[in-house]
Amino acid sequence: MPPNSKTHLNRAFDHLDEVIYIMGEVIKGRNAEEIRKHLVEDDPFGNDSREYRSYVAHWLVSDYVKGFSPEALDVFARLMTSDSIETQIKRELLFWKNCERDKLAREITLGPLYRAYHRNDPFFFIEDFINTGVEKVSLAKTTARKCAENYLTIVTKLGFVEYGDNRLLLRYFRPKRESVTAVLYFLFNSKLSPSAILKADDFKYLLLDERDLLSYLAGLNASGLIEFAMAGDVVRLEPKIDFEVLPDALAR
């Protein structure tokens, strides 16, 4: 699915529990319209305003139900609802999908955050994020500030940054092996070529540069989850398990 040209970060909340709930509805066999109607009419999240419920339902269903092919949705739903997969992995996968679907989240992550992290800057300024919002999604500055603050709340919980001395301090971050494996298998399922996968922004959403990614791929090759080899410009990168059994493989 193509990414959204707008952003939901102006109203974004820590929506892991909501997405897990929606994926439970997917597991039950409900389609996108049935889930949207359920969120609005039955109010499982306790939102008093019908207008706000409609907004949230449209956003969550559009990004996390309609944003997958049917096969990929089934795998994502089983990953997110599995009791055997730890919460941090689910947060990382949710953030990956958020960046894929939300233009501003993507621009901030690939822009000021990624650059600062790989320059080994000790901290960064919220003004960089505000300016990104103004420039990339044509937001008013007050809205851009709200979006930046919400984004920073999300990435703080994810583990990218922490607050200290009135600054946002960058933390050393290594995504879970299971998260990288899952993203890789979603890319396999999208039929990208091996070279396109290596260049995909998807891994940068988790702050991995090319050297980091190659290290993960070597480890996954050694563990038997993928087949990976490089010789000059020739890349061999293939799955070793079927896509539909990925949730079970990562839950072990």
N, C-alpha and C positions, 0 to 999 in steps of 0.2 A: 504494500500500500504506500502511496506517496505521502510524505510528511505534511503536517499542517503548516500553513503559512503564518499562522498566528500563534498565540501563546495562552496557556492557562495559568501561568505562574502568578498572575495578579490575584488569583483566588486559590492557588494550590495549597494543599495541606499534606500532611504526612499520610498518604492514602494507601499504604501497604495493606492495612486491614480491609479496606474497602475493595481493593483489587482481589485479595484472597477470597472475600465473600462472593464477588462477581464470578470468579473462576469456579467456585463451588456451584453456582447456578449453571455455568457452562457444563460442568460434569453431570449435572442433573438432566441435561439435554435441552435446556432453554436456549432459544435463539436470541439474536441481538435485540429485536423489537420486544420480545417478551421480557427480557431483562430490563430494558429501559422502562417499560411500563411498570414493572414491579418496583423499581427504585422510586418512581414518581408516586405511584398510587399507594404503595404499602409502607413507604418511608422506613426501610430497615436501618438507615443510618441516623435517624432521629433529627432530621433537618426540618425545622418548623415551616419554612417558607416553601410553598409549592414552586415558585419561580426559581428558587435556588436549587431545589431538588431536580427540576428539569434541566438546569444548567449542568449540574454535576453528573446527572445520568447521561446526558448527551456526550459530555467530555469523556467520561470513563468508558462508556460503551464504544464510542468512536475510536478511541486510542487503543483499548486493551481487548476488545472483542472484534470489531471490524478491522482493526489494524493488523490482523493475522490472517493467513490463509486457513481454511478449515483444519488441515493437518497440523499446521504449526500451532493453532489455537489449542487443540487437544493436548499437545505436548506442554505448552506453556501453562495451561490450566492444571495439569497433573503436577508440574514442578511447583507451582505456587501453593497448591493445597496439600502437598505431601508433608506429613509430620516428621519424616525422616530427613528432610532437607532444612538446614539451619536458616534462621531468619536473615543473617547477613547475606547469604547467597541470594535469597529472594529480594532483598533490598537492592543488590547490585544488578540483578536482572530487571527489576522494575525501573531503575535509573537508566539502564541501557535502552529500554523501550521508550522511556520518557524522552530521552535525547533524540531518538529516532523520529518520534512523532511530533515533538514540540520544537518549533524553530528557535525560540529564544533559549531554551535549555541547551539545545545543540550549539548555538553560537557562543554562549557563555563558556560552555565546557571546552569546546575546541579552540576558543580564543584566549581570553585572559587567564583562565584557570590552567589550561594545559600549558600555555607558554610559561607562566610563572613556575609551575611545578617542575618543568624540565630545564628551566634556567637555575633551579635550586634557590629561587627567591625564598626568603624566610617568611614573608607575609605579602598580602596584597590589599588593595583598597577597594571598598565598595563602589567608589566612583567609576572604576573601570567597568564594572558590571552595569551600572546605570547607563553609561554612555553606549555600551553594547546594545542595550535594550532600545534606547532612543534611535540608534542608527539602523539596526537590523529589523525591527518590527514596528517602527514608526510610532512609538509610544510617547505620550506626554511624560515629562520628567518625573512627576509625582507617581504616575503609574509604573514607570520604569524602576523607581526606587522600591516600590512595594514588591515588584517582581524580583528584584535583586535580593531583597531581604528574605523572601520566601525561598528563593533558590538556595541561599546560603544556609537557611534552616535545614533544608533537605540534605545538602552535602555535608553539613556538620554531623547530622545523624548517621550518614553513610560512612563517615570517617575520613573525608578528604581534608577537613579543616577543623580548627578549634579556636575558641576565643581566648585572648590573653592580652593584657595591657592595652585594651581598647583597639586591638588589631586582630585581624583574622590570620591565624598562623597556619601555614601549610603543614600537613602531617605526611610522614612517609606512608604510602598506601600501596598495598599489593592485593589485588582482587583475589578472591578464592579460585582455586583451580577449577572447581565445579562451575563457577560462573563463566570463566573463559571457555570451558568445554561446551557449555550450553550455547553461548553466543556463536561459537564456531559451528556447531551443528545446525543452528538456525540459518547460518550463511550457507552451509552445505545444502540445506533444504531449498534455499532460494536459487540454487543452480549457478552460483557464481564460480568463475574459474579460480584455480588455486592462486594465480598471481593477483586477481582482483580481491580475493579474501585477504591476502597479506597486506594489501593497500587500503582495506576498508576502514572507515572512520569508527566502526563499531567498537573496536578495541581501545581506541583513543578515548571513548566515553568513560572508560574505566582507567584512564590515565596511562595506558601502556604505549610506549613507543615501539619502534620496530625491533630493537634489541631485546626489550622485555618480552615481546610477543614470540620471538624466535626461541627464547628460553622456555616459555610455557609450552610451545609446540614440541620442543625436544623432549620435555618431560612427559607430555601426553603420548608421544610416540613410544617412549620407553615403557609406559604403563599399558600399552596395547589398545588405547582408546582411539588412536588415529594412526595413519601411516604418513610420515613426513620425512622428506629428504630434499636437499637443495644441492645443485651442482651448477655453479655460475647462475645463468638466468633461467635454468630449468628447475621447476618446482614440482615436487610430487606431494600432494596434500589430499588425503582421502579419508573418509570415515571408516571405522572398523566395526561399528555396531549399527544396527538399524535405527533410524531417527525415532521411531515410535517407542523404543525401549530405553531411550535416554533418561527419563525420570527414574526408572528402576536402577539403571547403571550408576547414576549420581547419588542415589540414596543408600548405596551400600557402605 
